[in-house]
Amino acid sequence: MTKYLRIVFFFLVSLYLLSSIINLQGSYLYDWDEAIYAQVGREMVANKTIFGVWNGAPWLEKPPLVPLISGLFMKFPLGSTEFLARLPSFLAGLGVLYLLFKILKEKFKKEYLKYFTITTTFLLLSAPFMNRMTSLNTDIFLVFGWLGFYYYYKKSFVASTLFLFIAVMSKSFLGFFPILVILIESVILERSDRISTVILNRRLAVKDLGVAVLISLTWFFLAFLRFGNLFLQENLYDHLVARVVKPVELHYGGYLFYPKLLFSYYNIFLILIIISIAYILYSLVERKRKELLFIPLFLMYGAIISLAKTKLNWYIFPILPFLGLSFSILIMDFLKKFKIKDTVLWLVLSVIFFVGVFVSGGFTLRLHKEKPTDLVSLALYAKTKCRSTAIVANNDEQKFFDVINAANVQISSTFRYGGSPSFRFYADQLVLYKYDKTPNRDIVDHTDCVIIPLDSHFLFKSKDWEVSTQKDGFVLYKQIN
């Protein structure tokens, strides 16, 4: 019976993952990050460069790995543009599950499959995990790099270096976090080893880590040599220092911002997750279960990001797999204590997964794209009718512009994308984003189309321009040839 229930469970998981990969093409790329990364990648490939390019200008906010991979995938004629842009993230998500499988197999030997199944159920039923797995983003690659580096450290120098490179090239210096985890874990675990063994291990570790770190920093050195102060400003200060010391773009929250966010994701189940973390700490201290040490060490990341002034929902994503691992430890020890049979476990997991995905509406199959937004529709129109386009900010965006400037919480990229970076991607032409309230020569001299919101105070009158098309809330003017 257990065998058949196990088959049913993995069939349900496979069906859900299959529908998820099909649905990658079901919607247009979202503002903001999806459209930005896709466009940066496309321009990198077109310019044959390892440095980011956005709207024809250098883009140095983050390392270029994720945009570049997306740009390369979009060169293959194997599906819709959205499908190909998101596919690398989906594959990275599968990679995260695979590495969790390998880590659990190493830690728990014979019972690893049950631990893995509980963890997988937790993650696949977690909306934020599936969101990152099915959208173009850097967070899923960061976790993929973290887990790969942790697993292959001391097993393969080449593999561990590669995974560290992936983590750093996805999310900059946050990619180095697993080094801290490994160093703390090593210090604690080596207390029982002979002093000579500890010294030798540490010498080898310092040498290997030094080489791995230098390889991961190569792009940063090259970017500094190429762009100098521009790189220091955009990459290091704006997207590392500034986000720690001030609430960039008014993204702020107190120290309980992320616990509250987790509660919005898991509701009452967050209590069980907190209990599971407390149980792991108890097991470490009282039962000396050192194989669990890596879980709370990785969860330290949640405390670290809580100290930063800038708060964004997706910053919490990297700890989700470790919350799932904590939950699986608690459940498995509960099953062992009360000697609950494996048949019950597989039956319960199958029912939970079926209800959570197939009954609650999590399972959908979209074979056609959703209707495009007004600006995306105009972008598709401009792609065939215009050579370059200017977009004037609507009243809400203009107010945002004024407030951010008044609060002095802007960075170099705050107003780079206008109100819709996806317009740049779908129009596939240079776009000029304007926050000015009055006309100026930039539009007349550098574009042949301009989009003006109906609620804008922007005054645009010229005998050389005419209305070409209109969508709800927007009018596209085209220069008369």
C-alpha positions, 0 to 999 in steps of 0.5 A: 500500500505504501508503495502505491501511495508514494507513486500517487504522491509523486504523480501529483507533484509531477502533474503540478510541475508540468502545469507550472512549466506550461503556464510560464507562457501564460502572462506577459512579463511583469513590471518590474524585475521580470521585464527589466532582467529580460530586457537587460539580457536581450541587450547584453546578448545583442551587444555581446557583452558581460556587462548589463545594458538597459535602454542602450545605457550601462546597467550595473545594479546587479551582477549580470548572470540571471539577465544573461542566461535569460537573454541566451534562452530567449534566442532559442525558437522553442516557445514564447518569449515569456516561456523562455525568459522564465524557464531558467528560473524554473530549472533553478527551482528544480535544482533547489529541490534536487540539492535539498534531496542530496543534502537530506540524503547525506544527513538522514541516510535511510529516511531521507525520502520522507524528509524530502517529501515533507519539505517538498510539499511545504515548498510547492504549497508555498505561494512565494516559492512557486512565484519565484520558481515561475517568474524571472528573478535572481532570488531562486538562483541565489538559493540554488547557489547557496545550497550547491556551495554548501553541499559540494564544499569539501566534496568538489572544489570545482563544483563548490566554486561554480555554485558560489559563483552562481550565488554571487553573480545572481545577488552580489555579495549576498552570495557569500553568505554560505561561507559564513554558515560553513565557517561557523559550522566548522568551528562548532563541529571541529571542537571534538577533533584533534588540534592537528587535524583542525589546523590542516583542515583550516589551511586547506579551507582558507586556500580553497575559499580564497581561490573561490572568492577571487573567481567570484569577484572577477566580474566586479574587478572588470566592471570597476576597470571598465566603468570606474565611479559609475560602477561604485555608485550604482552597484556598491553604494546604491544597491548595497550600502544605501539599502542597508542605511536608508529605506530606499524608495520608501520601502521601509518597515520595522523589525517585525516586517518579515515575521508579519510577512511570513504570517501573511503567507502561512497564517496559523501554520507559522506557529508550527514553523516557529515551534519547529525552529525552537525544536531544532535548537533544543535538539542541537543543545540537548540532544547534540544533533549536529546534523541539524546545525546548518538549518538555524545557521542559514535562518540567520539570514532572516535576522540579518535582512531585518536589520536593513532599513530597506524592506522588500517582500522577496528579500525573505525568500532565501530562508523558505527552503530552511523553514521547510526543512525545519518543518520536516524535522518536527513532523518526522520526529513526531511520527517516530515518537508515536510510531506512526506507519509510513502508509499514514504519512504518504496518505496524509501528504497525498491528500494535503497536496491534492487539496492544496493544489488541485481543490483550492485552485492552485492547479490551473492550465493556461494555454493562452496568454492573459490580456495585455495591459494598456501599456503593453498593448501600446508597446506592441503597437509602437514596435511596428509603428515607431522608431523610438517612443517617449512616455510621460508619467501619469499623475500618480507617478509624478506624485511618486517622483516628487515624494521620493525626491523630497524624502531623498530616498532615491538612488541612481536607478529609481526613475530609470524605468518610468512607470512601466519597464515592460514597455521597453521590452515589448516595444523593442526600441529606445524609450524616453521616460519623462517626469516633466510637467511641461513639453521640452525638446527631448521628445521632439528631437529624439522620438517619433512617438509619444504616449501621454496619460489622459490624467497628465497635466503635460501639455502637448500641442504641435501641428507635426504630431497626430493621434495614432492610437488610444487605449484606456487612459493613454494616447499615442501621438506620432510624428507626421512624416 
